[in-house]
Amino acid sequence: MVLLVAMVSSLGGGGLIDLGSAFVLQSKAQTLHDRWDYMRQNGIPDSHLVELNREWTAAQAYMVVGAGGIFWLPGGAETITRWQEESDAIWSRDLSAFRSEALLAEQNLRVALAPESYVQRKSRLDAFGQATTPLDFSTLRDEWNMEARLVPIDRRIAGFAGTVVGEVHRAEQLGVRSDPAAGLIARAGAYSQLSAQLRMSRAEFLTRDLVAVQTNLQGRLDAATVTQQSMQHASDEISLAALYGLDLSGYQSRIANDRIRYANALTVAEFNTVTADLQQVSAAADQSIYVVMSQTHIVSGVAMIYQDHPLSCEEAATSMALTHQGISLSQDQILNELGADQRPMYVDAQGRVRWGNPYETFVGNVNGSESNYTGFGTYYPPLVRIAKAHGASVLAYGSMSAGAIYARVIAGHPVVAFSTWDWRWHPRRDYLSFDGQRIPWIGPVYASHVYTVVGVSPTQVLVNDPIRGQYWISKGAFEAGYSDFEEAIVFA
């Protein structure tokens, strides 16, 4: 050591080196080495600094009194200057390269997300503007590149999730369970808030689960739709059977139980089992209805009453139906309580016939005629009102099908039906009442007529005609004439 110091002193004394300069250069070299650590920590790849680090290691291999050997020799200062310049160049080059790559990644992401508003893009531009190091830019680059790759994946997941949400809403409408869709939708919502890296790691599993639930739930919904249709059909058949007076309460219990099973079903097989049972119920109800329809049914206890006035057919028909309940109400009593709108008909500027409203009162003179507009009649609402006022039980009224009439008669109830005089269908020539209501009408050429239906067979209908008496008419003729109005009153 004494010899080494002597040599250094000798060299220094000879002017070859400056003792102070060696230590200064060593300090600068250490500062540069620390900077390289900083550069690595801020995004400069190790490979870009490998040569400088190799030279540093070589410079520190031979230390002389605390300074690298090369710093004691001529050219040491030039080495430090070169290291400084190369460090600056690496930093500048990588900063520029990573900045360009980040900018390109942002542009690619913008294309992938298109259409995208400026507001949506602004957060990325702000992040880009705040970046200062290669690490900042490389981080943005990697994140945006991954986001761009995730765009179609995220959209696919969003599409599947949206479909599942729609299926859940449909399940709610159908009144069935949608498990485990709710939890999966929550997962999809949480997924959308994750970082790109976490989304990439979870996308495949989430997609797989969404597809599985979507497929499963769609199958259940399809099966549930069929089950619901079967349930509605079975309920309708039971209701129709009740109109025929059939007691199918046992089947109603099965339908009630099937409703519970339907609400708790989670598999296609469970829905199919419920559907099969409901179809059995419908078939049994159909068979019961078929049996009663294949028989002849006549409502007893209905008097035959002829009309007292040219246009009092509906009053006579109502009087007949009321006798089934032991109520005696004459046509004139009904007419007195009805009142009459005897204002004459006129044709307005639009060529429309304007006349009274038969849904409110009797129109015209009961002794008049439709053909010359001196009288018409009344429809079901005033008749129902008067019948109820006299204690009658009215089961149904208004629009109803011919089949509903048959069912009511089979169940033992007389029905007042509004039809045509000749049992044929005729084109309607509706008029407008004084108060603005459209009135079903086939006059003045063709006449309407009202009957009391008291019997039905597989092919015919028994009517009490207030003018022609009691007789059977074919179902085809009955339905043709009745189709012009399709309005009736069902009495108990």
Phi and psi in degrees as a GROMACS rama.xvg file:
@    title "Ramachandran Plot"
@    xaxis  label "Phi"
@    yaxis  label "Psi"
@TYPE xy
-61.2586  -39.8196  VAL-2
-65.1406  -41.693  LEU-3
-63.62  -43.0703  LEU-4
-63.9229  -39.1234  VAL-5
-63.7657  -40.3749  ALA-6
-64.4538  -44.5888  MET-7
-62.1207  -41.5747  VAL-8
-64.1644  -38.9419  SER-9
-65.0353  -43.4215  SER-10
-62.7033  -43.0621  LEU-11
-63.9282  -40.3873  GLY-12
-67.1655  -26.3451  GLY-13
-83.7123  -6.93164  GLY-14
89.3911  6.43729  GLY-15
-73.6475  -35.9131  LEU-16
-136.64  164.539  ILE-17
-113.918  115.493  ASP-18
-54.8911  -41.9482  LEU-19
-64.644  -37.5569  GLY-20
-63.9755  -38.251  SER-21
-60.355  -44.1114  ALA-22
-69.8864  -35.4866  PHE-23
-64.0697  -43.7194  VAL-24
-64.4682  -39.2185  LEU-25
-61.4675  -40.7597  GLN-26
-64.8176  -42.7662  SER-27
-64.4338  -39.2698  LYS-28
-62.7372  -40.797  ALA-29
-64.2642  -39.4719  GLN-30
-62.2199  -42.1862  THR-31
-64.0463  -41.1311  LEU-32
-61.8032  -40.672  HIS-33
-64.0117  -36.5677  ASP-34
-64.7592  -37.5292  ARG-35
-62.7449  -36.8498  TRP-36
-61.351  -43.5869  ASP-37
-61.0556  -42.2396  TYR-38
-62.7357  -42.6786  MET-39
-62.3117  -42.1017  ARG-40
-66.8156  -19.4645  GLN-41
-112.961  28.3263  ASN-42
105.852  -4.83428  GLY-43
-77.7693  124.049  ILE-44
-62.5613  145.115  PRO-45
-55.9118  -35.7055  ASP-46
-63.0175  -25.9865  SER-47
-78.5942  -15.086  HIS-48
-112.268  3.37058  LEU-49
-62.9702  -39.4144  VAL-50
-68.7495  -41.9981  GLU-51
-63.8271  -40.3099  LEU-52
-66.293  -34.6717  ASN-53
-63.9635  -43.4335  ARG-54
-65.6272  -38.634  GLU-55
-60.7462  -45.0701  TRP-56
-61.3278  -41.8277  THR-57
-65.2706  -39.036  ALA-58
-66.2539  -29.8917  ALA-59
-93.2977  -1.38734  GLN-60
-68.5068  -32.6728  ALA-61
-123.074  101.998  TYR-62
-96.3967  135.509  MET-63
-123.467  109.62  VAL-64
50.4047  46.8047  VAL-65
84.5103  4.16441  GLY-66
-129.726  145.81  ALA-67
-59.2027  145.089  GLY-68
-56.2986  -37.0789  GLY-69
-69.2165  -19.2838  ILE-70
-80.722  -9.89826  PHE-71
-87.8007  -13.6661  TRP-72
-101.913  159.925  LEU-73
-58.7498  143.83  PRO-74
95.1722  -4.76228  GLY-75
-63.1367  -40.4268  GLY-76
-65.3735  -38.3699  ALA-77
-63.5277  -34.907  GLU-78
-62.6227  -45.1842  THR-79
-61.7925  -43.1494  ILE-80
-61.2292  -42.1169  THR-81
-65.3635  -43.0669  ARG-82
-59.1651  -41.0332  TRP-83
-62.9828  -45.5927  GLN-84
-65.5171  -42.4289  GLU-85
-66.7522  -37.3634  GLU-86
-62.5411  -45.1174  SER-87
-62.0002  -40.6567  ASP-88
-66.0663  -42.7492  ALA-89
-61.7072  -47.0242  ILE-90
-60.1416  -48.2188  TRP-91
-64.6692  -43.5196  SER-92
-64.7929  -47.1004  ARG-93
-68.3952  -38.1343  ASP-94
-60.3139  -44.3817  LEU-95
-66.0217  -43.2704  SER-96
-64.7556  -47.1934  ALA-97
-68.3554  -32.9863  PHE-98
-64.64  -43.6681  ARG-99
-63.9675  -41.0789  SER-100
-65.3365  -38.7053  GLU-101
-65.6763  -40.4922  ALA-102
-64.0755  -42.1803  LEU-103
-64.1746  -40.1285  LEU-104
-63.0125  -39.3212  ALA-105
-64.929  -41.5761  GLU-106
-65.5311  -41.1175  GLN-107
-64.2633  -38.4765  ASN-108
-66.6045  -37.7909  LEU-109
-62.0914  -42.0155  ARG-110
-63.6354  -42.5668  VAL-111
-64.3767  -35.0947  ALA-112
-85.6237  -9.56601  LEU-113
-53.1563  140.685  ALA-114
-79.6612  140.387  PRO-115
-136.142  133.096  GLU-116
-78.552  163.036  SER-117
-63.0253  -36.6246  TYR-118
-60.6964  -41.5449  VAL-119
-65.7801  -34.4539  GLN-120
-81.3544  -21.7793  ARG-121
-58.101  -37.7331  LYS-122
-61.7417  -36.3966  SER-123
-69.0675  -42.5988  ARG-124
-63.6952  -36.5281  LEU-125
-64.0172  -43.9158  ASP-126
-63.3905  -39.5755  ALA-127
-63.8804  -41.5251  PHE-128
-68.0031  -25.2569  GLY-129
-89.71  -10.5857  GLN-130
-71.8945  138.375  ALA-131
-131.372  -16.0589  THR-132
-120.254  160.915  THR-133
-55.7787  -36.5437  PRO-134
-63.74  -41.3907  LEU-135
-57.4821  -48.2792  ASP-136
-70.5114  -39.4866  PHE-137
-67.6056  -34.6275  SER-138
-64.6016  -45.5693  THR-139
-62.6524  -42.2621  LEU-140
-58.1856  -50.2532  ARG-141
-64.0419  -41.2689  ASP-142
-64.7694  -44.5211  GLU-143
-72.5394  -34.3753  TRP-144
-63.3239  -41.1636  ASN-145
-67.9919  -38.8878  MET-146
-61.0463  -40.4084  GLU-147
-63.5518  -40.5469  ALA-148
-67.4122  -28.3873  ARG-149
-81.2709  -17.5194  LEU-150
-53.6289  -55.5795  VAL-151
-64.5378  -32.5798  PRO-152
-67.1873  -46.9362  ILE-153
-62.7421  -39.9785  ASP-154
-66.3756  -37.7088  ARG-155
-64.3082  -44.0381  ARG-156
-63.1168  -43.0769  ILE-157
-62.0314  -38.6291  ALA-158
-64.0597  -45.2965  GLY-159
-63.4116  -42.8425  PHE-160
-63.287  -41.4896  ALA-161
-62.1068  -39.6629  GLY-162
-63.7139  -42.1422  THR-163
-64.5461  -39.9912  VAL-164
-59.8102  -44.2378  VAL-165
-61.3855  -39.1347  GLY-166
-66.362  -36.2712  GLU-167
-63.758  -43.0882  VAL-168
-62.1993  -41.0667  HIS-169
-66.0392  -37.505  ARG-170
-62.2947  -39.3251  ALA-171
-62.8904  -41.6428  GLU-172
-65.3763  -35.5897  GLN-173
-81.7173  -11.4151  LEU-174
75.0026  33.9054  GLY-175
-122.744  163.411  VAL-176
-77.7671  151.145  ARG-177
-123.671  17.1506  SER-178
-54.7384  141.583  ASP-179
-100.51  36.2428  PRO-180
-61.0987  -38.6858  ALA-181
-60.1692  -45.5782  ALA-182
-64.1358  -37.0226  GLY-183
-70.0571  -37.4364  LEU-184
-63.5603  -38.6639  ILE-185
-63.5907  -40.1097  ALA-186
-61.7082  -42.1002  ARG-187
-64.5468  -37.8345  ALA-188
-65.7539  -41.8093  GLY-189
-67.0703  -36.2119  ALA-190
-57.9659  -41.0592  TYR-191
-65.0743  -17.5982  SER-192
-95.9838  -3.19536  GLN-193
-79.44  164.094  LEU-194
-68.6057  164.657  SER-195
-59.8085  -41.4283  ALA-196
-64.5547  -43.1906  GLN-197
-68.531  -37.5407  LEU-198
-63.7517  -41.7463  ARG-199
-60.8617  -37.2383  MET-200
-74.5057  -22.5107  SER-201
-109.637  -8.91862  ARG-202
-60.0174  -44.8237  ALA-203
-62.4431  -45.5463  GLU-204
-67.6004  -39.8128  PHE-205
-65.3395  -42.8586  LEU-206
-60.6745  -44.8548  THR-207
-60.1971  -43.4531  ARG-208
-67.7933  -39.384  ASP-209
-63.7433  -43.8874  LEU-210
-62.8318  -42.3263  VAL-211
-63.7931  -45.9527  ALA-212
-68.0785  -40.292  VAL-213
-59.948  -46.8993  GLN-214
-63.8934  -44.94  THR-215
-64.1679  -45.3015  ASN-216
-68.238  -36.9263  LEU-217
-62.9209  -41.3363  GLN-218
-61.8363  -41.2957  GLY-219
-66.0404  -39.4729  ARG-220
-65.859  -41.1723  LEU-221
-61.473  -44.3747  ASP-222
-66.435  -38.8443  ALA-223
-65.2576  -35.9123  ALA-224
-62.4747  -44.2027  THR-225
-63.6141  -42.0094  VAL-226
-62.3324  -43.3128  THR-227
-64.0076  -40.1008  GLN-228
-62.4428  -41.4937  GLN-229
-65.4561  -37.2829  SER-230
-66.5647  -41.6311  MET-231
-64.579  -42.061  GLN-232
-63.5261  -43.5425  HIS-233
-63.436  -41.9801  ALA-234
-64.1395  -41.386  SER-235
-62.8334  -40.8276  ASP-236
-65.6862  -39.7127  GLU-237
-65.7607  -41.3431  ILE-238
-63.8253  -41.3783  SER-239
-64.6548  -40.214  LEU-240
-61.0179  -37.0304  ALA-241
-64.1337  -35.499  ALA-242
-61.7832  -32.3204  LEU-243
-81.4967  0.877805  TYR-244
81.1823  16.5861  GLY-245
-87.1344  139.31  LEU-246
-97.0149  103.811  ASP-247
-119.841  39.2164  LEU-248
-60.637  -31.1845  SER-249
-62.4523  -38.6785  GLY-250
-71.6884  -31.6508  TYR-251
-62.6296  -36.1671  GLN-252
-65.3226  -38.4905  SER-253
-65.4011  -40.477  ARG-254
-63.7551  -41.439  ILE-255
-61.5191  -41.3661  ALA-256
-67.3208  -37.7529  ASN-257
-65.8453  -31.6386  ASP-258
-63.1343  -40.5898  ARG-259
-66.2397  -45.3775  ILE-260
-63.273  -37.634  ARG-261
-62.2679  -44.8763  TYR-262
-66.8785  -25.076  ALA-263
-102.029  -2.97634  ASN-264
-66.9329  141.089  ALA-265
-126.917  -1.58646  LEU-266
-133.054  158.317  THR-267
-59.8559  -39.8158  VAL-268
-60.9321  -39.1481  ALA-269
-65.6729  -42.3479  GLU-270
-63.6939  -41.1943  PHE-271
-63.597  -35.0677  ASN-272
-64.7821  -42.9515  THR-273
-64.5922  -42.4639  VAL-274
-59.4705  -44.2185  THR-275
-60.5322  -41.0775  ALA-276
-66.8299  -40.9281  ASP-277
-64.9846  -36.436  LEU-278
-65.6608  -34.6037  GLN-279
-65.2705  -40.9554  GLN-280
-62.3953  -45.2872  VAL-281
-60.9592  -43.3215  SER-282
-62.5316  -40.631  ALA-283
-66.2214  -41.3601  ALA-284
-65.89  -41.6105  ALA-285
-58.6856  -42.9205  ASP-286
-64.7324  -40.9629  GLN-287
-63.4519  -41.6036  SER-288
-66.779  -40.4293  ILE-289
-59.9178  -40.6387  TYR-290
-61.607  -47.4255  VAL-291
-70.8979  -31.9448  VAL-292
-73.0058  -20.3111  MET-293
-83.0305  0.278028  SER-294
-111.758  164.557  GLN-295
-96.2007  131.524  THR-296
-126.789  129.321  HIS-297
-126.408  130.223  ILE-298
-79.9702  119.077  VAL-299
-87.5024  162.93  SER-300
80.3713  21.0785  GLY-301
-112.071  117.503  VAL-302
-73.2557  150.104  ALA-303
-92.2499  117.663  MET-304
-125.483  129.843  ILE-305
-92.3836  151.559  TYR-306
-75.1266  145.345  GLN-307
-91.5061  -14.9659  ASP-308
-132.752  158.496  HIS-309
-55.4538  -30.5598  PRO-310
-120.985  23.9971  LEU-311
-101.243  31.8895  SER-312
-63.4587  -40.8713  CYS-313
-69.1586  -32.6929  GLU-314
-69.7582  -40.7756  GLU-315
-65.2922  -42.1351  ALA-316
-63.2319  -38.9946  ALA-317
-67.1246  -41.716  THR-318
-58.8194  -42.2245  SER-319
-61.6951  -47.9105  MET-320
-62.3932  -35.2874  ALA-321
-68.6446  -26.2231  LEU-322
-63.8407  -22.7772  THR-323
-64.965  -24.2455  HIS-324
-101.955  8.47347  GLN-325
76.5297  20.5326  GLY-326
-102.882  125.466  ILE-327
-105.074  113.375  SER-328
-139.083  113.529  LEU-329
-74.7313  163.912  SER-330
-62.2774  -40.8357  GLN-331
-68.2304  -34.2391  ASP-332
-62.1592  -44.7849  GLN-333
-62.8648  -43.6205  ILE-334
-62.7867  -39.9716  LEU-335
-63.1818  -39.7857  ASN-336
-76.7936  -24.4176  GLU-337
-70.5381  -43.1588  LEU-338
74.9147  178.142  GLY-339
-149.831  140.588  ALA-340
-98.7573  100.784  ASP-341
-100.055  18.3767  GLN-342
-65.401  139.183  ARG-343
-70.3595  153.213  PRO-344
-69.7406  150.499  MET-345
-146.216  164.039  TYR-346
-106.86  124.893  VAL-347
-81.6857  -177.706  ASP-348
-63.5385  -23.6949  ALA-349
-88.7389  5.26303  GLN-350
80.6666  16.1888  GLY-351
-95.2238  139.57  ARG-352
-72.1337  130.284  VAL-353
-118.488  128.885  ARG-354
-152.256  -174.01  TRP-355
-69.9164  172.071  GLY-356
-105.722  106.238  ASN-357
-70.6526  -11.1554  PRO-358
-79.4013  -5.76485  TYR-359
-115.071  -36.3118  GLU-360
-160.64  -175.709  THR-361
-80.0297  134.083  PHE-362
-100.077  121.797  VAL-363
83.6423  -160.041  GLY-364
-99.0676  128.815  ASN-365
-62.6994  -17.545  VAL-366
-102.426  12.1607  ASN-367
-91.3806  -153.109  GLY-368
-148.783  141.448  SER-369
-65.5064  -36.3013  GLU-370
-62.9273  -28.988  SER-371
-114.566  15.7941  ASN-372
62.8874  27.9864  TYR-373
-95.9012  -15.4302  THR-374
-164.021  153.888  GLY-375
-136.195  -79.3041  PHE-376
154.915  -157.096  GLY-377
-138.705  160.54  THR-378
-107.56  -170.46  TYR-379
-66.6912  -35.0045  TYR-380
-58.0691  -47.8305  PRO-381
-64.248  -34.2169  PRO-382
-67.2471  -40.4765  LEU-383
-63.4384  -44.0062  VAL-384
-59.0748  -45.4843  ARG-385
-69.2819  -42.128  ILE-386
-59.9051  -45.2416  ALA-387
-64.8031  -35.5981  LYS-388
-63.2017  -23.268  ALA-389
-101.088  17.7892  HIS-390
87.554  9.59322  GLY-391
-75.2638  148.853  ALA-392
-97.064  115.619  SER-393
-108.563  119.052  VAL-394
-83.9282  -33.845  LEU-395
-163.036  156.355  ALA-396
-162.112  161.837  TYR-397
102.148  -150.606  GLY-398
-71.2739  130.25  SER-399
-158.709  156.069  MET-400
-80.5718  164.72  SER-401
-63.294  -36.597  ALA-402
-60.9435  -37.3622  GLY-403
-65.5968  -36.0929  ALA-404
-63.9758  -44.9834  ILE-405
-58.4688  -43.6316  TYR-406
-62.6162  -42.2636  ALA-407
-65.3549  -39.6266  ARG-408
-67.2486  -42.7505  VAL-409
-60.1762  -33.363  ILE-410
-77.3677  -2.8861  ALA-411
97.5123  24.4001  GLY-412
-118.86  128.9  HIS-413
-72.7797  147.643  PRO-414
-129.779  128.893  VAL-415
-89.2498  117.64  VAL-416
-117.091  134.292  ALA-417
-93.2996  121.487  PHE-418
-143.992  -159.795  SER-419
-106.991  157.749  THR-420
-64.8415  -39.8672  TRP-421
-99.6068  11.2088  ASP-422
57.9162  35.5252  TRP-423
-126.982  155.293  ARG-424
-79.5192  140.096  TRP-425
-133.206  147.923  HIS-426
-60.22  137.015  PRO-427
-75.1265  144.879  ARG-428
-130.877  59.5593  ARG-429
-54.0195  144.149  ASP-430
-112.881  172.37  TYR-431
-108.856  124.479  LEU-432
-69.458  165.141  SER-433
-58.0512  -31.7693  PHE-434
-93.9121  12.109  ASP-435
91.8194  12.5822  GLY-436
-96.1287  139.498  GLN-437
-75.4345  128.786  ARG-438
-112.881  120.374  ILE-439
-59.4827  131.453  PRO-440
-160.197  142.881  TRP-441
-120.355  2.90317  ILE-442
-75.0269  -179.269  GLY-443
-86.3121  -8.06683  PRO-444
-73.4995  -44.5788  VAL-445
-105.057  147.536  TYR-446
-109.643  142.808  ALA-447
-88.1819  165.086  SER-448
-154.517  155.501  HIS-449
-122.442  136.911  VAL-450
-128.125  161.773  TYR-451
-109.954  115.887  THR-452
-85.4742  124.872  VAL-453
-127.882  2.09487  VAL-454
-162.011  157.712  GLY-455
-152.197  141.265  VAL-456
-125.605  179.632  SER-457
-57.9115  -25.5367  PRO-458
-126.548  -10.2738  THR-459
-134.762  166.488  GLN-460
-127.169  133.819  VAL-461
-97.1666  122.894  LEU-462
-123.634  148.363  VAL-463
-97.6602  107.834  ASN-464
-94.3896  118.354  ASP-465
-60.841  -11.2346  PRO-466
-110.91  -46.1451  ILE-467
-99.6958  -1.35446  ARG-468
89.5348  -163.851  GLY-469
-92.029  135.939  GLN-470
-163.274  163.102  TYR-471
-92.4907  140.133  TRP-472
-129.129  144.918  ILE-473
-63.9183  151.186  SER-474
-61.6373  -33.5513  LYS-475
-63.0379  -44.4209  GLY-476
-68.5657  -42.1489  ALA-477
-58.7775  -46.5966  PHE-478
-69.3892  -31.1737  GLU-479
-65.9496  -50.2148  ALA-480
-67.4037  -40.2604  GLY-481
-68.5491  -26.7552  TYR-482
-65.3047  -18.8656  SER-483
-67.5693  -29.1782  ASP-484
-121.596  -44.22  PHE-485
51.4316  45.4658  GLU-486
-129.333  141.226  GLU-487
-156.919  168.154  ALA-488
-127.55  127.131  ILE-489
-102.938  120.015  VAL-490
-101.954  152.082  PHE-491
